[in-house]
Amino acid sequence: MTEIHDAARRGDKSALSELLQGPGFDKINARDEKGCTPLWIASREGHTAFVQSLLSHPKFDISMVNTTCESKHTPLHIAVCFGLDEIVQTLLAQSGIELNTGGINGHTPLTLAVKKGFESTVNLLLAMDEVDLGPDGRRKTPLTTAFESGQLTIASALVSAERRRSPTKTHQTLLSWASANDKRDVVRRINDLYTVNPNLQDGDGDTPLSKAAERGNLSMVRLLLENSAVDVNSKNRDGSTPMSRAALHQHKNVVQLLAAKDNLTLHSLVRAGNLQLTEYLLGCDIDLNHKDPYGMTALHIAIITRKLQITKSLLLRGADINVKDVTGRTPLILAVQHTLRDYVEVLLSRSACMISIQIGDRQRIYDCYSTDSVLRISERTGGLTQVEFVDIECALQNQPDTVRSLIQVDSFSAWRMYSKLALAEPGGLVAVAITVWVPYTRMFMKISGWDECGIAWTIGGIGEDGGLSQKTRHHFSMLPDGWIPESGVRFFEQLIVYLTTKWSELCDGAEDHLSERRMKQLQEKGRSEMIDDLAGDAKNLAELRRCLRSQVYDAKIFIKDYERSQGADLDQQVLKAIERFAKIDVMLQELDQTIKYLLQLEFAWVSIHEAHKSTSLGASMKRLSWITFIFLPAMFASSLFGMNVNILESNPDWRWYLIFIETQIEKHFNQWKMELNKKRRDLKNRRTSIPPV
């Protein structure tokens, strides 16, 4: 080893300067016994300043920057091996530096940095356009080396470097690159490590799963789905999903695989109105009735977003027409709420359940509020339901293909006319009509009374067991419900529910009325005839309780007799409805307690008012006593001196009156003054007798 090699090992710049100043010194590029140059030794030892001095000296041969020792490592190799970034950066700045030389083990500087896990060193090398990203002497690429070493961050940097060299100049995530290039071993490695977010978008805005689905790579899709962190519903930048990408390129097998976990794509396509992709998905036999967090299916969404053609396609493919969301709304109810007549007619043509649709909804949809028309709902042969408003005279016209019907009217006289005409028709085996008094909502107010309500139906056949069929045919109703009931029991249940509602409204109105009574009571404070009014309210309430109990009793008797006549057991659903109806009595009882409480308060107010009146009367009598006390002496004197007086003579003289009156007044004044002074002394004595606090 020469002096310069020893100086390089020590990093002694001063020794290097002395040697280089010698006129005959020419060993700046000399090798030692192992073939190492001073540059190689200084690079290994990490002496950055020494390396820079060597490289900048005029005697240094720039071609020696790539010389190797017996280990076949260049100075760049050895600097990379020890992670000496400053020296690496200095060497990379030299012209003619070789970046891809393989060492004794075949490692290039880049693969060596990757294997060591030196991210900063890798980034320095990747910044050089000449660095080779292909296989090294071991036939392994830097990316493969990164995976073997578990360096996923470095692997991502390598993928980005590869993409930067492509014409698109677009960055990819590591998993996206592996997915797009069918690198299954890379994907498996990522799945095993679980350290990379598998749903990150690449520079194109696509997720790895979307890349594989778009290319129809079923094996890659399966492999990605093995990672539980992969989100099938993750969206790309353009809002598409993996399944919509697969559908766009018509990869049916991929669509069916993703559909098992996807719960977003169909709803998104329906909401966007993409009929083409929606119909393609429907042809892949996916679940049409999957619900979102709000309980809505694709059919719900198609109606809300006004996509009529998609609605028809969903119904044609067998979407559940009566499915309910979390609020209990069916597609038909949604169409009614949004006043979508075309959608209502499409749903009714598919025999959608009309329960919960009210007559007011029908009037709003068909824009028919005329009193000369009635609502007629008909079930036709084949399951078609027709809803129409017809003239009163045409309501009972027979339609050959009508299986069942409902006519809804507002007035009791019209209902009675229709029911009589229909029930009198030949061919109806059994006819049932029920009328009931419905309480008016504001019966406790000045406007009061009862409303008449009726329902009637016919039963048009005999069952298989020889008994009367429960299948009803023609229905005549004053109820607000706008659908044909399943049976007579369900029709009667609708009546009970309606009665329960009206009685509940009555109780609410009565509660408001009693609140007004309470406010008036506080204002009048016992000065009005409130007791009579409250007594009248108590009487009305007692009458209502009697009527309610009578209706509950009659309802129970009717349903028992009707079920017995039909040869069926008691329907528990209608019995529960009657029990809920009977609980209105509890509300009436609470109102009764309120009236009793108000009566007690009124009695208290009246007592207080009478006490105030008595106190005022006592004060008036006291004032009268004082007046009498003052003027009584004068009256006495007048009467005394007026006896035996001759009117025509001054006998006695009138001056005696004045003297006597003055004497009496002075006497009474002195007595009053003495009494007042006595009270003052007593008050003063009481104050002075109070002990100090």
Secondary structure, DSSP 8 states (H G I E B T S, - for coil): --HHHHHHHHT-HHHHHHHHHSTT---TT---TTS--HHHHHHHHT-HHHHHHHHHSTTS-GGGGG---TT---HHHHHHHTT-HHHHHHHHTSTT--S----TTS--HHHHHHHHT-HHHHHHHHTSTT---S--TTS--HHHHHHHTT-HHHHHHHHHHHHHTSTT-----HHHHHHHTT-HHHHHHHHHH--S-TT---TTS--HHHHHHHTT-HHHHHHHHTSTT--TT---TTS--HHHHHHHTT-HHHHHHHHTT--SHHHHHHHHT-HHHHHHHHTTT--TT---TTS--HHHHHHHTT-HHHHHHHHHTT--TT---TT---HHHHHHHTT-HHHHHHHHHTT---TT-BHHHHHHHHT---TTEEEEEEEETTS-EEEEEEEGGGTT---TTEEEEEEE-SSHHHHHHHHHHHHTSTT-SEEEEEEEEEE-TTTTSSS--EEEEEEEEEE--B-TTSSB---EEEEEE-SSB-S--SSHHHHHHHHHHHHHHHHHHHHHHHHHHHHHHHHHHHHHTT-S-HHHHHHHHHHHHHHHHHHHHHHHHHHHHHHHHHHHHHT----HHHHHHHHHHHTHHHHHHHHHHHHHHHHHHHHHHHHHHHHHHHHHHHHHHHHHHHHHHHHHHHHHHHHHHTTT--TTS-SS-THHHHHHHHHHHHHHHHHHHHHHHHHHHHHHHHHHTS---
